[in-house]
Amino acid sequence: MSDANEPTPPVTASFRFYEELNDFLAPPHRRHEFQARCARAATVKHMIEALGVPHTEVELVLVNGESCTFDRLLRDGDRVSVYPRFETFDITPLLRVREHPLRETRFIADAHLGGLAHLLRLTGFDTLYDNHYADDEIEAIAARETRIVLTRDRELLKRRTISRGCFVHALKPAQQVAEIFERLDLARSARPFTLCLECNAPLRAIAKTEIEHRLPEGVRERHERFSTCDLCRRIFWEGSHWQRMRTLVERLLLPA
């Protein structure tokens, strides 16, 4: 007969993280299997994040070779394999750790990623951004509107109600947007020059005759095609800045 006061035996599990998830781990744990002591009644999600990986970066977890959810309790001797997003083959027959694939195309960016937010809008992706957003507000909006959170703050991605998010590794906006395009396979669903870079609202074509009184003289003489945002009433035309943006967009849309 066991003693009710006898301490719960410790739980040790083996972990192996794959591909870019290794970037979040301490160097001794990268790219090989390692053992870790688990807290009492630790779940898969708890241990993955205790080891440094935000749950939003994970799409599939196998425990002893079987797929499981984040709330699966770990047992002594479990072997845990943790995988990032799958873009090159279909894993839908497997039970994922979330109800729907991570690949959604609506974003919310934190205060440090304004340049990335503008470039995503440039390529047609609905992206909310305000440099006054608090983390609590980002969390609430992401949950309410099913948006992917973009951030360089891994602690933000560990919040319980954030189920979709990307930790942005690159430091410069052009590199950041290329990273997000590659990771989420966005090229096929891009719709360049359809959103206002400032408002995130849809642009619409407008006749020159409707707005020519608002145009600088040189623009009025050289251009015939215009679009406008009904929210901020800005007017856009295919000038030198548009050409530079077009070059960036074409690079993003090139096949890998």
LOLOSE-346444 format. One record per residue (C-alpha): residue in three letters; x negated, y, z negated. Coordinates in steps of 0.25 Angstrom, whole numbers, plus 2048, in hexadecimal, padded with zeros to 3 digits. Last residue first. Layout:
REM residues N
ALA; X; Y; Z
...
END
This chain:
REM residues 256
ALA; 7D3; 877; 8DC
PRO; 7DC; 87D; 8E6
LEU; 7DB; 88D; 8E7
LEU; 7E6; 894; 8E0
LEU; 7DD; 89A; 8D6
ARG; 7D4; 8A0; 8E0
GLU; 7DF; 8A5; 8E8
VAL; 7E5; 8AC; 8DC
LEU; 7D7; 8B3; 8D9
THR; 7D6; 8B8; 8E8
ARG; 7E5; 8BD; 8E7
MET; 7E1; 8C5; 8DB
ARG; 7D6; 8CC; 8E2
GLN; 7DF; 8CF; 8EE
TRP; 7EA; 8D4; 8E4
HIS; 7E0; 8DE; 8DE
SER; 7DD; 8E3; 8EC
GLY; 7EB; 8E6; 8F0
GLU; 7F7; 8DC; 8F2
TRP; 802; 8E4; 8EC
PHE; 808; 8E4; 8DE
ILE; 813; 8EE; 8D8
ARG; 815; 8EF; 8C9
ARG; 823; 8F0; 8C4
CYS; 820; 8EB; 8B6
LEU; 82C; 8E1; 8B6
ASP; 830; 8E1; 8C5
CYS; 822; 8DD; 8C9
THR; 820; 8E1; 8D7
SER; 81A; 8DC; 8E4
PHE; 815; 8E3; 8F1
ARG; 812; 8E0; 8FF
GLU; 80F; 8EC; 909
HIS; 801; 8F1; 905
ARG; 7F7; 8FB; 90B
GLU; 7FF; 908; 90C
ARG; 807; 907; 8FF
VAL; 7FB; 902; 8F7
GLY; 7F3; 90E; 8FC
GLU; 7FE; 918; 8F8
PRO; 800; 912; 8EA
LEU; 80D; 90B; 8E9
ARG; 819; 90F; 8E1
HIS; 821; 916; 8EC
GLU; 81E; 909; 8F4
ILE; 826; 901; 8EA
GLU; 833; 8FE; 8F1
THR; 82E; 900; 8FF
LYS; 823; 8F6; 8FD
ALA; 82D; 8EB; 8FB
ILE; 82C; 8E2; 8EE
ALA; 827; 8D4; 8EC
ARG; 82A; 8CF; 8DE
LEU; 821; 8CC; 8D3
PRO; 825; 8C3; 8C7
ALA; 822; 8C8; 8B9
ASN; 815; 8C5; 8B1
CYS; 815; 8D4; 8AD
GLU; 807; 8D8; 8B0
LEU; 802; 8CF; 8BB
CYS; 810; 8CF; 8C2
LEU; 813; 8C1; 8C7
THR; 814; 8BB; 8D5
PHE; 806; 8BE; 8DA
PRO; 801; 8B0; 8DA
ARG; 80B; 8A4; 8D9
ALA; 803; 899; 8D3
SER; 809; 88B; 8D2
ARG; 7FF; 883; 8D9
ALA; 7F3; 88A; 8D3
LEU; 7F7; 888; 8C5
ASP; 7F1; 87B; 8C2
LEU; 7F1; 87D; 8B3
ARG; 7E2; 87C; 8B0
GLU; 7DE; 881; 8BE
PHE; 7E6; 88D; 8BE
ILE; 7E4; 890; 8AF
GLU; 7D4; 890; 8B1
ALA; 7D5; 899; 8BE
VAL; 7DE; 8A2; 8B6
GLN; 7D3; 8A3; 8AB
GLN; 7C8; 8A4; 8B4
ALA; 7CE; 8B1; 8BA
PRO; 7D2; 8B6; 8AC
LYS; 7C4; 8B4; 8A6
LEU; 7C1; 8AC; 89A
ALA; 7C4; 89E; 89E
HIS; 7C9; 893; 894
VAL; 7D8; 896; 893
PHE; 7DF; 88D; 889
CYS; 7EC; 88A; 890
GLY; 7F9; 888; 88A
ARG; 806; 880; 889
SER; 80C; 87A; 87D
ILE; 80B; 887; 874
THR; 815; 884; 868
ARG; 80A; 87E; 85F
ARG; 800; 889; 860
LYS; 7F2; 882; 865
LEU; 7F2; 88B; 872
LEU; 7F0; 897; 869
GLU; 7E5; 891; 862
ARG; 7DE; 88F; 86F
ASP; 7DD; 89E; 872
ARG; 7D8; 8A0; 880
THR; 7E7; 8A1; 885
LEU; 7F1; 89D; 88F
VAL; 7FE; 898; 88A
ILE; 807; 890; 894
ARG; 815; 895; 893
THR; 822; 88E; 890
GLU; 82A; 89B; 88E
ARG; 82E; 899; 87F
ALA; 821; 891; 87B
ALA; 817; 89A; 882
ILE; 81F; 8A7; 87D
ALA; 81E; 8A2; 86F
GLU; 810; 89E; 86F
ILE; 80C; 8AB; 876
GLU; 813; 8B3; 86C
ASP; 80D; 8AC; 860
ASP; 7FF; 8AE; 866
ALA; 802; 8BD; 867
TYR; 804; 8C4; 875
HIS; 7FE; 8D2; 875
ASN; 7F6; 8CF; 881
ASP; 802; 8CC; 889
TYR; 803; 8C0; 893
LEU; 80D; 8B8; 899
THR; 80A; 8B0; 8A6
ASP; 813; 8AC; 8B1
PHE; 80A; 8A6; 8BB
GLY; 80A; 8AC; 8C9
THR; 7FB; 8AD; 8CC
LEU; 7FA; 8BB; 8C8
ARG; 801; 8B8; 8BB
LEU; 7F6; 8AE; 8B8
LEU; 7EC; 8B8; 8BB
HIS; 7F3; 8C2; 8B2
ALA; 7F3; 8B8; 8A6
LEU; 7E5; 8B5; 8A8
GLY; 7E1; 8C3; 8A7
GLY; 7E9; 8C5; 89A
LEU; 7E3; 8B9; 893
HIS; 7DF; 8BE; 886
ALA; 7ED; 8C1; 881
ASP; 7F2; 8B3; 883
ALA; 7F8; 8AE; 890
ILE; 806; 8A9; 892
PHE; 809; 8A0; 89E
ARG; 813; 89A; 8A7
THR; 80F; 88F; 8B1
GLU; 811; 882; 8AA
ARG; 807; 877; 8AB
LEU; 807; 871; 89D
PRO; 810; 865; 8A1
HIS; 81D; 864; 899
GLU; 821; 85D; 88D
ARG; 814; 85E; 886
VAL; 80A; 853; 880
ARG; 80C; 84B; 88D
LEU; 812; 83D; 88E
LEU; 80B; 838; 89B
PRO; 813; 836; 8A8
THR; 810; 845; 8AA
ILE; 801; 843; 8AC
ASP; 800; 847; 8BA
PHE; 7F2; 84A; 8BF
THR; 7E9; 856; 8C2
GLU; 7EE; 860; 8B9
PHE; 7EE; 859; 8AC
ARG; 7ED; 863; 8A0
PRO; 7E4; 85F; 894
TYR; 7E2; 851; 88E
VAL; 7E0; 84C; 880
SER; 7DD; 83E; 87D
VAL; 7DF; 839; 86F
ARG; 7DA; 82C; 869
ASP; 7E1; 829; 85C
GLY; 7D9; 822; 851
ASP; 7E0; 827; 845
ARG; 7EE; 82C; 849
LEU; 7F2; 839; 850
LEU; 800; 83E; 84F
ARG; 807; 841; 85D
ASP; 80C; 84F; 85D
PHE; 804; 853; 869
THR; 80C; 849; 872
CYS; 806; 83C; 876
SER; 800; 834; 882
GLU; 7FB; 827; 880
GLY; 7EC; 822; 881
ASN; 7E9; 822; 872
VAL; 7EE; 830; 871
LEU; 7EF; 837; 87E
VAL; 7F2; 846; 87F
LEU; 7F6; 84D; 88C
GLU; 7F8; 85C; 88F
VAL; 7EF; 863; 886
GLU; 7EA; 872; 887
THR; 7F7; 877; 880
HIS; 7F2; 86E; 874
PRO; 7E7; 877; 871
VAL; 7DA; 86F; 870
GLY; 7D1; 872; 864
LEU; 7CF; 865; 85D
ALA; 7DA; 869; 853
GLU; 7E3; 86C; 85F
ILE; 7E2; 85E; 864
MET; 7E3; 859; 856
HIS; 7F0; 860; 853
LYS; 7F6; 85D; 860
VAL; 7F4; 84E; 85F
THR; 7FA; 84E; 851
ALA; 7F3; 84E; 844
ALA; 7FB; 847; 838
ARG; 7EE; 849; 82F
ALA; 7E4; 851; 836
CYS; 7DB; 849; 841
ARG; 7CD; 845; 840
ALA; 7C7; 846; 84E
GLN; 7C0; 83C; 857
PHE; 7B9; 83F; 864
GLU; 7BB; 83B; 873
HIS; 7B3; 842; 87D
ARG; 7B3; 84F; 886
ARG; 7B2; 859; 87B
HIS; 7B2; 856; 86C
PRO; 7A4; 85A; 868
PRO; 7A6; 868; 86F
ALA; 7B2; 86C; 867
LEU; 7BE; 86B; 86F
PHE; 7C6; 875; 877
ASP; 7BE; 873; 884
ASN; 7C1; 865; 883
LEU; 7CF; 867; 887
GLU; 7CA; 86A; 895
GLU; 7C8; 85C; 899
TYR; 7CC; 851; 88F
PHE; 7CD; 850; 880
ARG; 7CA; 843; 879
PHE; 7CE; 841; 86A
SER; 7CC; 835; 860
ALA; 7D5; 835; 854
THR; 7D2; 834; 845
VAL; 7DD; 834; 83A
PRO; 7D9; 835; 82C
PRO; 7E0; 82B; 822
THR; 7EC; 831; 81A
PRO; 7E8; 832; 80C
GLU; 7EE; 828; 802
ASN; 7F8; 82E; 7F9
ALA; 803; 825; 7FE
ASP; 7FA; 819; 7FA
SER; 7FB; 80E; 804
MET; 800; 800; 800
END
